[in-house]
Amino acid sequence: MSTISKKIWPEYFNQIVSGKKKFELRLNDFEINEGDTLSLEEWDPKTSQYTGRKIEKKVTFVAKFKIDKLFWPQEEIIEKGIQIISLE
């Protein structure tokens, strides 16, 4: 099990801290697996500095997709985007 640290903007950090946001959408440019810990460090894009706040969450599920291997035509994805839906 690994701990992976990533920056997160204040609005999304606050949603995770409050429990409202229970997912994280990221570019697949790093290795992460179920059971790892994701350490999210609040980053203020206005000051280009870390705020000092951090939260650690256990990774319970990882889904990785390639744009050409999705369930919809690429043109529709570009036009409409993709929704991430959190379930409870």
N, CA, C and O atoms as CSV, one atom per row, in Angstrom:
chain,resi,resn,atom,element,x,y,z
A,1,MET,N,N,0.840,-1.179,0.000
A,1,MET,CA,C,0.000,0.000,0.000
A,1,MET,C,C,0.888,1.246,0.000
A,1,MET,O,O,1.877,1.325,0.729
A,2,SER,N,N,0.515,2.199,-0.824
A,2,SER,CA,C,1.293,3.430,-0.969
A,2,SER,C,C,0.471,4.637,-0.545
A,2,SER,O,O,-0.756,4.572,-0.461
A,3,THR,N,N,1.161,5.734,-0.280
A,3,THR,CA,C,0.520,7.027,-0.065
A,3,THR,C,C,0.925,7.929,-1.217
A,3,THR,O,O,2.111,8.123,-1.486
A,4,ILE,N,N,-0.073,8.478,-1.892
A,4,ILE,CA,C,0.150,9.344,-3.041
A,4,ILE,C,C,-0.338,10.740,-2.664
A,4,ILE,O,O,-1.470,10.894,-2.203
A,5,SER,N,N,0.494,11.749,-2.852
A,5,SER,CA,C,0.135,13.133,-2.531
A,5,SER,C,C,-0.200,13.898,-3.806
A,5,SER,O,O,0.507,13.806,-4.809
A,6,LYS,N,N,-1.293,14.652,-3.745
A,6,LYS,CA,C,-1.730,15.469,-4.873
A,6,LYS,C,C,-2.262,16.810,-4.377
A,6,LYS,O,O,-2.770,16.922,-3.262
A,7,LYS,N,N,-2.133,17.819,-5.228
A,7,LYS,CA,C,-2.710,19.135,-4.950
A,7,LYS,C,C,-4.218,19.068,-5.167
A,7,LYS,O,O,-4.709,18.278,-5.974
A,8,ILE,N,N,-4.944,19.911,-4.435
A,8,ILE,CA,C,-6.383,20.044,-4.656
A,8,ILE,C,C,-6.795,21.487,-4.351
A,8,ILE,O,O,-6.356,22.064,-3.356
A,9,TRP,N,N,-7.624,22.054,-5.194
A,9,TRP,CA,C,-8.073,23.439,-5.017
A,9,TRP,C,C,-9.024,23.533,-3.823
A,9,TRP,O,O,-9.696,22.557,-3.491
A,10,PRO,N,N,-9.084,24.698,-3.176
A,10,PRO,CA,C,-9.875,24.877,-1.955
A,10,PRO,C,C,-11.340,24.462,-2.072
A,10,PRO,O,O,-11.866,23.825,-1.160
A,11,GLU,N,N,-12.006,24.803,-3.162
A,11,GLU,CA,C,-13.431,24.469,-3.281
A,11,GLU,C,C,-13.657,22.962,-3.236
A,11,GLU,O,O,-14.631,22.506,-2.637
A,12,TYR,N,N,-12.783,22.189,-3.853
A,12,TYR,CA,C,-12.928,20.733,-3.860
A,12,TYR,C,C,-12.438,20.130,-2.547
A,12,TYR,O,O,-12.994,19.141,-2.071
A,13,PHE,N,N,-11.404,20.722,-1.965
A,13,PHE,CA,C,-10.910,20.279,-0.664
A,13,PHE,C,C,-12.032,20.374,0.372
A,13,PHE,O,O,-12.273,19.430,1.126
A,14,ASN,N,N,-12.710,21.518,0.401
A,14,ASN,CA,C,-13.795,21.727,1.365
A,14,ASN,C,C,-14.935,20.741,1.166
A,14,ASN,O,O,-15.539,20.288,2.138
A,15,GLN,N,N,-15.237,20.403,-0.081
A,15,GLN,CA,C,-16.306,19.438,-0.354
A,15,GLN,C,C,-15.928,18.043,0.137
A,15,GLN,O,O,-16.793,17.295,0.591
A,16,ILE,N,N,-14.662,17.689,0.053
A,16,ILE,CA,C,-14.212,16.391,0.557
A,16,ILE,C,C,-14.230,16.387,2.079
A,16,ILE,O,O,-14.691,15.424,2.693
A,17,VAL,N,N,-13.733,17.456,2.689
A,17,VAL,CA,C,-13.723,17.554,4.154
A,17,VAL,C,C,-15.139,17.457,4.715
A,17,VAL,O,O,-15.355,16.804,5.736
A,18,SER,N,N,-16.106,18.100,4.059
A,18,SER,CA,C,-17.495,18.087,4.537
A,18,SER,C,C,-18.180,16.744,4.295
A,18,SER,O,O,-19.231,16.472,4.874
A,19,GLY,N,N,-17.592,15.907,3.443
A,19,GLY,CA,C,-18.190,14.611,3.133
A,19,GLY,C,C,-19.105,14.635,1.928
A,19,GLY,O,O,-19.629,13.594,1.533
A,20,LYS,N,N,-19.309,15.805,1.333
A,20,LYS,CA,C,-20.189,15.909,0.163
A,20,LYS,C,C,-19.582,15.242,-1.065
A,20,LYS,O,O,-20.280,14.552,-1.809
A,21,LYS,N,N,-18.294,15.443,-1.277
A,21,LYS,CA,C,-17.602,14.890,-2.454
A,21,LYS,C,C,-16.869,13.619,-2.033
A,21,LYS,O,O,-16.000,13.654,-1.163
A,22,LYS,N,N,-17.227,12.501,-2.656
A,22,LYS,CA,C,-16.661,11.205,-2.282
A,22,LYS,C,C,-15.958,10.530,-3.453
A,22,LYS,O,O,-15.909,9.303,-3.532
A,23,PHE,N,N,-15.424,11.325,-4.348
A,23,PHE,CA,C,-14.704,10.806,-5.504
A,23,PHE,C,C,-13.629,11.809,-5.876
A,23,PHE,O,O,-13.652,12.950,-5.415
A,24,GLU,N,N,-12.699,11.393,-6.699
A,24,GLU,CA,C,-11.671,12.304,-7.203
A,24,GLU,C,C,-11.416,11.938,-8.654
A,24,GLU,O,O,-11.148,10.777,-8.962
A,25,LEU,N,N,-11.495,12.901,-9.535
A,25,LEU,CA,C,-11.255,12.713,-10.960
A,25,LEU,C,C,-9.868,13.250,-11.272
A,25,LEU,O,O,-9.587,14.424,-11.034
A,26,ARG,N,N,-8.999,12.397,-11.803
A,26,ARG,CA,C,-7.606,12.780,-12.046
A,26,ARG,C,C,-7.128,12.255,-13.386
A,26,ARG,O,O,-7.605,11.234,-13.881
A,27,LEU,N,N,-6.181,12.969,-13.961
A,27,LEU,CA,C,-5.474,12.476,-15.134
A,27,LEU,C,C,-4.703,11.230,-14.714
A,27,LEU,O,O,-4.106,11.199,-13.638
A,28,ASN,N,N,-4.716,10.214,-15.553
A,28,ASN,CA,C,-4.056,8.945,-15.231
A,28,ASN,C,C,-2.553,9.043,-15.519
A,28,ASN,O,O,-2.023,8.332,-16.373
A,29,ASP,N,N,-1.878,9.942,-14.786
A,29,ASP,CA,C,-0.436,10.122,-14.988
A,29,ASP,C,C,0.374,9.656,-13.774
A,29,ASP,O,O,1.539,10.020,-13.616
A,30,PHE,N,N,-0.263,8.846,-12.920
A,30,PHE,CA,C,0.417,8.277,-11.758
A,30,PHE,C,C,-0.255,6.949,-11.415
A,30,PHE,O,O,-1.396,6.704,-11.808
A,31,GLU,N,N,0.446,6.107,-10.690
A,31,GLU,CA,C,-0.080,4.793,-10.310
A,31,GLU,C,C,-0.794,4.906,-8.969
A,31,GLU,O,O,-0.240,5.438,-8.007
A,32,ILE,N,N,-2.015,4.407,-8.910
A,32,ILE,CA,C,-2.779,4.358,-7.663
A,32,ILE,C,C,-3.674,3.134,-7.712
A,32,ILE,O,O,-4.203,2.782,-8.766
A,33,ASN,N,N,-3.840,2.490,-6.573
A,33,ASN,CA,C,-4.604,1.248,-6.510
A,33,ASN,C,C,-5.511,1.239,-5.289
A,33,ASN,O,O,-5.323,2.012,-4.350
A,34,GLU,N,N,-6.499,0.349,-5.321
A,34,GLU,CA,C,-7.357,0.158,-4.161
A,34,GLU,C,C,-6.486,-0.186,-2.957
A,34,GLU,O,O,-5.550,-0.979,-3.065
A,35,GLY,N,N,-6.799,0.412,-1.817
A,35,GLY,CA,C,-6.032,0.184,-0.602
A,35,GLY,C,C,-4.964,1.238,-0.353
A,35,GLY,O,O,-4.491,1.386,0.773
A,36,ASP,N,N,-4.578,1.974,-1.396
A,36,ASP,CA,C,-3.614,3.064,-1.224
A,36,ASP,C,C,-4.276,4.214,-0.456
A,36,ASP,O,O,-5.494,4.241,-0.275
A,37,THR,N,N,-3.457,5.145,-0.015
A,37,THR,CA,C,-3.948,6.357,0.636
A,37,THR,C,C,-3.681,7.539,-0.285
A,37,THR,O,O,-2.567,7.721,-0.776
A,38,LEU,N,N,-4.721,8.340,-0.512
A,38,LEU,CA,C,-4.584,9.557,-1.302
A,38,LEU,C,C,-4.523,10.732,-0.333
A,38,LEU,O,O,-5.490,11.021,0.372
A,39,SER,N,N,-3.387,11.396,-0.308
A,39,SER,CA,C,-3.175,12.564,0.543
A,39,SER,C,C,-3.420,13.806,-0.309
A,39,SER,O,O,-2.661,14.097,-1.234
A,40,LEU,N,N,-4.481,14.531,0.013
A,40,LEU,CA,C,-4.864,15.711,-0.755
A,40,LEU,C,C,-4.430,16.955,0.007
A,40,LEU,O,O,-4.874,17.199,1.129
A,41,GLU,N,N,-3.550,17.743,-0.624
A,41,GLU,CA,C,-3.002,18.941,-0.004
A,41,GLU,C,C,-3.616,20.168,-0.674
A,41,GLU,O,O,-3.478,20.368,-1.881
A,42,GLU,N,N,-4.290,20.977,0.125
A,42,GLU,CA,C,-4.985,22.147,-0.416
A,42,GLU,C,C,-3.985,23.125,-1.033
A,42,GLU,O,O,-2.998,23.517,-0.410
A,43,TRP,N,N,-4.275,23.505,-2.281
A,43,TRP,CA,C,-3.414,24.400,-3.066
A,43,TRP,C,C,-4.255,25.581,-3.509
A,43,TRP,O,O,-5.306,25.404,-4.125
A,44,ASP,N,N,-3.802,26.776,-3.203
A,44,ASP,CA,C,-4.523,27.985,-3.599
A,44,ASP,C,C,-3.986,28.463,-4.946
A,44,ASP,O,O,-2.855,28.943,-5.018
A,45,PRO,N,N,-4.783,28.341,-6.024
A,45,PRO,CA,C,-4.298,28.744,-7.346
A,45,PRO,C,C,-4.087,30.255,-7.467
A,45,PRO,O,O,-3.360,30.706,-8.352
A,46,LYS,N,N,-4.712,31.037,-6.591
A,46,LYS,CA,C,-4.542,32.497,-6.643
A,46,LYS,C,C,-3.164,32.918,-6.138
A,46,LYS,O,O,-2.576,33.872,-6.646
A,47,THR,N,N,-2.653,32.200,-5.134
A,47,THR,CA,C,-1.347,32.544,-4.556
A,47,THR,C,C,-0.246,31.590,-5.008
A,47,THR,O,O,0.935,31.822,-4.748
A,48,SER,N,N,-0.643,30.518,-5.685
A,48,SER,CA,C,0.294,29.459,-6.105
A,48,SER,C,C,1.077,28.905,-4.919
A,48,SER,O,O,2.286,28.684,-4.994
A,49,GLN,N,N,0.346,28.685,-3.811
A,49,GLN,CA,C,0.967,28.140,-2.608
A,49,GLN,C,C,0.037,27.142,-1.931
A,49,GLN,O,O,-1.185,27.210,-2.067
A,50,TYR,N,N,0.646,26.216,-1.199
A,50,TYR,CA,C,-0.129,25.317,-0.351
A,50,TYR,C,C,-0.666,26.107,0.838
A,50,TYR,O,O,-0.008,27.026,1.326
A,51,THR,N,N,-1.863,25.748,1.302
A,51,THR,CA,C,-2.460,26.438,2.448
A,51,THR,C,C,-2.031,25.815,3.770
A,51,THR,O,O,-2.179,26.432,4.825
A,52,GLY,N,N,-1.505,24.601,3.718
A,52,GLY,CA,C,-1.126,23.888,4.936
A,52,GLY,C,C,-2.170,22.875,5.369
A,52,GLY,O,O,-1.922,22.058,6.256
A,53,ARG,N,N,-3.356,22.928,4.733
A,53,ARG,CA,C,-4.390,21.940,5.079
A,53,ARG,C,C,-4.204,20.696,4.225
A,53,ARG,O,O,-3.850,20.773,3.049
A,54,LYS,N,N,-4.452,19.548,4.845
A,54,LYS,CA,C,-4.266,18.269,4.161
A,54,LYS,C,C,-5.284,17.283,4.712
A,54,LYS,O,O,-5.634,17.330,5.891
A,55,ILE,N,N,-5.755,16.390,3.850
A,55,ILE,CA,C,-6.641,15.316,4.280
A,55,ILE,C,C,-6.198,14.039,3.586
A,55,ILE,O,O,-5.812,14.058,2.417
A,56,GLU,N,N,-6.256,12.933,4.308
A,56,GLU,CA,C,-5.894,11.636,3.737
A,56,GLU,C,C,-7.136,10.766,3.658
A,56,GLU,O,O,-7.919,10.689,4.605
A,57,LYS,N,N,-7.303,10.113,2.516
A,57,LYS,CA,C,-8.448,9.240,2.282
A,57,LYS,C,C,-7.967,7.903,1.739
A,57,LYS,O,O,-7.034,7.849,0.939
A,58,LYS,N,N,-8.607,6.828,2.179
A,58,LYS,CA,C,-8.290,5.498,1.674
A,58,LYS,C,C,-8.971,5.315,0.319
A,58,LYS,O,O,-10.139,5.665,0.147
A,59,VAL,N,N,-8.236,4.768,-0.628
A,59,VAL,CA,C,-8.762,4.511,-1.969
A,59,VAL,C,C,-9.533,3.191,-1.931
A,59,VAL,O,O,-8.974,2.151,-1.585
A,60,THR,N,N,-10.824,3.240,-2.291
A,60,THR,CA,C,-11.656,2.037,-2.265
A,60,THR,C,C,-11.988,1.510,-3.659
A,60,THR,O,O,-12.406,0.362,-3.805
A,61,PHE,N,N,-11.803,2.350,-4.688
A,61,PHE,CA,C,-12.130,1.923,-6.052
A,61,PHE,C,C,-11.377,2.808,-7.030
A,61,PHE,O,O,-11.282,4.019,-6.836
A,62,VAL,N,N,-10.844,2.201,-8.081
A,62,VAL,CA,C,-10.157,2.948,-9.142
A,62,VAL,C,C,-10.672,2.440,-10.484
A,62,VAL,O,O,-10.659,1.235,-10.736
A,63,ALA,N,N,-11.121,3.344,-11.343
A,63,ALA,CA,C,-11.512,3.004,-12.710
A,63,ALA,C,C,-10.668,3.860,-13.645
A,63,ALA,O,O,-10.587,5.078,-13.483
A,64,LYS,N,N,-10.044,3.218,-14.618
A,64,LYS,CA,C,-9.196,3.937,-15.572
A,64,LYS,C,C,-9.769,3.752,-16.969
A,64,LYS,O,O,-10.166,2.649,-17.346
A,65,PHE,N,N,-9.808,4.840,-17.734
A,65,PHE,CA,C,-10.388,4.806,-19.070
A,65,PHE,C,C,-9.475,5.500,-20.064
A,65,PHE,O,O,-8.813,6.484,-19.735
A,66,LYS,N,N,-9.447,4.989,-21.261
A,66,LYS,CA,C,-8.803,5.669,-22.388
A,66,LYS,C,C,-9.927,6.311,-23.196
A,66,LYS,O,O,-10.997,5.722,-23.344
A,67,ILE,N,N,-9.694,7.494,-23.711
A,67,ILE,CA,C,-10.744,8.228,-24.423
A,67,ILE,C,C,-11.272,7.450,-25.627
A,67,ILE,O,O,-12.449,7.568,-25.967
A,68,ASP,N,N,-10.420,6.659,-26.274
A,68,ASP,CA,C,-10.875,5.902,-27.442
A,68,ASP,C,C,-11.499,4.562,-27.068
A,68,ASP,O,O,-11.936,3.819,-27.946
A,69,LYS,N,N,-11.545,4.248,-25.781
A,69,LYS,CA,C,-12.115,2.976,-25.335
A,69,LYS,C,C,-13.347,3.186,-24.457
A,69,LYS,O,O,-13.761,2.278,-23.736
A,70,LEU,N,N,-13.930,4.379,-24.517
A,70,LEU,CA,C,-15.103,4.665,-23.710
A,70,LEU,C,C,-16.359,4.130,-24.379
A,70,LEU,O,O,-16.311,3.590,-25.484
A,71,PHE,N,N,-17.463,4.289,-23.702
A,71,PHE,CA,C,-18.725,3.724,-24.142
A,71,PHE,C,C,-19.455,4.594,-25.156
A,71,PHE,O,O,-20.472,4.179,-25.713
A,72,TRP,N,N,-18.944,5.800,-25.401
A,72,TRP,CA,C,-19.616,6.746,-26.278
A,72,TRP,C,C,-18.661,7.220,-27.358
A,72,TRP,O,O,-17.446,7.149,-27.179
A,73,PRO,N,N,-19.186,7.701,-28.473
A,73,PRO,CA,C,-18.319,8.244,-29.522
A,73,PRO,C,C,-17.526,9.451,-28.999
A,73,PRO,O,O,-18.046,10.258,-28.229
A,74,GLN,N,N,-16.283,9.561,-29.420
A,74,GLN,CA,C,-15.401,10.637,-28.967
A,74,GLN,C,C,-16.002,12.014,-29.255
A,74,GLN,O,O,-15.833,12.939,-28.461
A,75,GLU,N,N,-16.700,12.156,-30.381
A,75,GLU,CA,C,-17.302,13.440,-30.731
A,75,GLU,C,C,-18.328,13.866,-29.678
A,75,GLU,O,O,-18.402,15.040,-29.316
A,76,GLU,N,N,-19.118,12.905,-29.189
A,76,GLU,CA,C,-20.118,13.223,-28.166
A,76,GLU,C,C,-19.455,13.591,-26.846
A,76,GLU,O,O,-19.928,14.480,-26.138
A,77,ILE,N,N,-18.368,12.917,-26.513
A,77,ILE,CA,C,-17.642,13.231,-25.279
A,77,ILE,C,C,-17.105,14.653,-25.350
A,77,ILE,O,O,-17.218,15.410,-24.386
A,78,ILE,N,N,-16.522,15.017,-26.483
A,78,ILE,CA,C,-15.979,16.368,-26.646
A,78,ILE,C,C,-17.101,17.402,-26.577
A,78,ILE,O,O,-16.939,18.456,-25.962
A,79,GLU,N,N,-18.233,17.103,-27.205
A,79,GLU,CA,C,-19.357,18.043,-27.230
A,79,GLU,C,C,-20.038,18.178,-25.870
A,79,GLU,O,O,-20.332,19.291,-25.433
A,80,LYS,N,N,-20.290,17.050,-25.200
A,80,LYS,CA,C,-21.126,17.058,-23.998
A,80,LYS,C,C,-20.356,16.876,-22.699
A,80,LYS,O,O,-20.861,17.231,-21.633
A,81,GLY,N,N,-19.146,16.332,-22.764
A,81,GLY,CA,C,-18.397,16.042,-21.541
A,81,GLY,C,C,-18.858,14.737,-20.910
A,81,GLY,O,O,-19.691,14.018,-21.463
A,82,ILE,N,N,-18.307,14.451,-19.754
A,82,ILE,CA,C,-18.627,13.225,-19.020
A,82,ILE,C,C,-19.030,13.607,-17.608
A,82,ILE,O,O,-18.441,14.514,-17.020
A,83,GLN,N,N,-20.021,12.930,-17.060
A,83,GLN,CA,C,-20.433,13.130,-15.680
A,83,GLN,C,C,-19.824,12.032,-14.812
A,83,GLN,O,O,-19.734,10.880,-15.235
A,84,ILE,N,N,-19.414,12.386,-13.620
A,84,ILE,CA,C,-19.008,11.412,-12.616
A,84,ILE,C,C,-20.118,11.428,-11.574
A,84,ILE,O,O,-20.438,12.486,-11.031
A,85,ILE,N,N,-20.702,10.287,-11.290
A,85,ILE,CA,C,-21.846,10.213,-10.388
A,85,ILE,C,C,-21.439,9.416,-9.156
A,85,ILE,O,O,-20.993,8.274,-9.263
A,86,SER,N,N,-21.594,10.020,-8.001
A,86,SER,CA,C,-21.272,9.352,-6.742
A,86,SER,C,C,-22.541,8.709,-6.194
A,86,SER,O,O,-23.600,9.335,-6.189
A,87,LEU,N,N,-22.444,7.487,-5.740
A,87,LEU,CA,C,-23.606,6.749,-5.242
A,87,LEU,C,C,-23.466,6.481,-3.748
A,87,LEU,O,O,-22.358,6.351,-3.227
A,88,GLU,N,N,-24.589,6.402,-3.081
A,88,GLU,CA,C,-24.572,6.095,-1.654
A,88,GLU,C,C,-25.610,5.058,-1.342
A,88,GLU,O,O,-25.757,4.659,-0.187
